[in-house]
Amino acid sequence: MRFDAAFCSLHAPGLNWVELSERMYSRVGAFVLLSDGYDAELTADFEGDGRFVLPKPVQEPDLERILKLIEPQGATIIPFKTGTA
């Protein structure tokens, strides 16, 4: 099974996110690491080749930027709307 993206927290208890990203490399189109705020060193070391760092709290423009980079060719993106039922 292949997934478009996997999201993982930098601080997932009992989880080594580096090992997880390496294991999932062939099964996901993108691996998105959620960090506690922007970390320039982490971003420089980790990002590239389908890997991204997304600071928390997640801002819609940052998430949309990553989703546009990983969307399959020819896919239709339906905008996310907040505050609707």
Phi, psi and omega in degrees: 000140180237140180243151178292321182204153172233137179246134182220139177280143176299327183247059177272115183303131177074013184233132175262102187294332178295311179298317179299316180297323178292319179294324185273353187312315183277353184250356179229149176285331181208146175242118184250118180264123179268118183248161179276081182088173182284132178230103185299320181293314178299315181299314180296321182285325190262320188293149178123154177054047177083012178244138184223155172243129181236113182288145174262148356293141183292128177260137183308314180299324179293316179295316180298322178300314180292316180298323177294325179290332184256355183296138178297149178301134178082002181284150176258124179264127176260119183300141177277130180243129179269152175077018177243153180263000000 
